[in-house]
Amino acid sequence: MILGWIGIIVLVVVIVPVVVFLLFWVLQAALAVRRATDDLVEVGTSMVADLQPVPELLKTDTMVGQTTAGLARYGAALDEIL
């Protein structure tokens, strides 16, 4: 019976505080992950807004092609003149 009480005292004095300490650090790590994911959501949301004009790049590419062709014709005309 005495050994049972000693076991319970050891459990309460040693094991329970260690478990509470470990749970505290796990909770701190979980909260840090939560803050990091909140930051990722914020950055991701702002990135989506930044990427909205990307389809317009296709128009820009077409216009650059047209400008290049026009410059080539202009250069050919200058070669003929000079």
N, C-alpha and C positions, 0 to 999 in steps of 0.2 A: 504494500500500500504506500509505503514511504517513497519507493522508486517511482510510482505513478505520479505522486505530487511533485517530485523533483522534475520529472519529465514535463509536467504541465507548466511549472515555473520556468523551466528552460525555454519551452515553447513561447510563453508570453514575454519573457524578458529578451530573448535573442532572436527567435525566428520571426515573430510578428513585426518588430521594428525593421528588420531587414526586408521583409516583404513590402512593408509600407514605403520604405526608402526606394526600393526598386520600382514600385508602382508610380511613385512620384516622378522618377526620371523617365519612365515610359510615357507618362502623361505630358511631361515637358517636351519630349521628342515628337509626340503626336501633335501638340500645339504648334511646334516649329514647322512641321510638315504642312499643317493647315495654313499657316501664314504664307509659306512658300507657294502653295497652290493658289491662294488668293492673289498673290502677286502675278503668277502665271496667267490667271484668268484676266487680270487687268491688262497685262501686256498683250495677250492674245486678242483681246477685244480691240485694242488700239491698232494692232497690226491689220485686222480685218478692215478697218476704216482706211488704213493706208493703202491697201491692195485693191480698193474699188476702182481706181483709174486704170488698172492693168489692161483691161480689154481695149482701151483707147490706144495702147501701144501698137495694135495691129493697124490702125489707121495711120499712125505715125510711120510705121514701116513702109506702108504703101506710098505715103507722101515722100518719104526719103528716096524711094525707088524712082518716083516720077521726077523728083528734083535732080537726081543723078543722071537720068536720061536726058533731061533738059540741059544740064551742064555739059554733057557729052556732045549734044547737038551744037551748043554754043561754041564749044572748043573746036569742033570740026569746021564751023562757019568761020571762026577766026583764022584757022589754018588756011582756008581757001582765000580769005581776004588778004592775008599777009603773004 
